[in-house]
Amino acid sequence: MLWGAGLRALGESLGNQETPDAGALAAGIRAFTARITGLGKAEAGDKTMVDALLPFTETLSRLVDEGVDLRQAWAAAAQEAEEAAKSTASLRPLKGRARPLAEKSVGTPDPGATSLAMIFTVIGPILAGAVSSHPVPSHPAGARS
């Protein structure tokens, strides 16, 4: 449910009229994050995918705002997410599916955070290649509206 809601928020943010630029993609990721954290109520330190999602979103947004190339910004944000996911191994789950395992999960990274970091790492080059540096008009020259 959270993934679906997050992806819907991303799609709603991006729309379908133009190829998004880096700023629009970063805004879409912020919408994705807001929807997931709003519905799931998880916070950093709860040993959920949010532990990787928040650092990813913060890093991507900051670097895009600083004018860093989207490929580099996404790669750096994905690296932050990967490191954050690994650090969940020391946490005791407070929310999510691992919560009933409590102490048994200490020492193992959260699977949600780990898989999210992996997804961001894999889709980064694909998204960065599809996103333009400059928005493309929704009606190219010579096209009828």
C-alpha positions, 0 to 999 in steps of 0.5 A: 500500500505504501509503495503504491501511494508513494508512486502515485504521489510521484506521478501526480507531482510529475504529471504527464505533459512534459519531460521533467527536469531535475528540480521536478524529479526532486520535487516528485521524490519529496512528494513520494516521501511525504506520502509514505511517511504521512501514511505509514507514520514511520520516522527515522530510527524506526527500522523501516524503509524510511531510514533509507528514504529520508537521507536519499530525499534530503541528499537528492534535494540538496544537491539538485538545489545546488545545481549538481548534475542529476546523475551525480546527485542521484548517485550520491543520494543512493549511496546515502540510502545504502549507508543508512540501510546498512546502519539499520542493523543496530536498530530495534524495529519500532514500526513495520513488519519487523516490529514483532521480531524485536530483538531478533532483528538486531544485527540484521539490516531492515529489508525495506530500507535495504531494498529501497536503497537497491531500487534507487541505485538501479533506477538512478541511471535510467531516470537520470537518462530520461530526465532532461536538463531543460523542460521539453515543451508539451507541444513541440514546434509544428505540432497541433494542440 
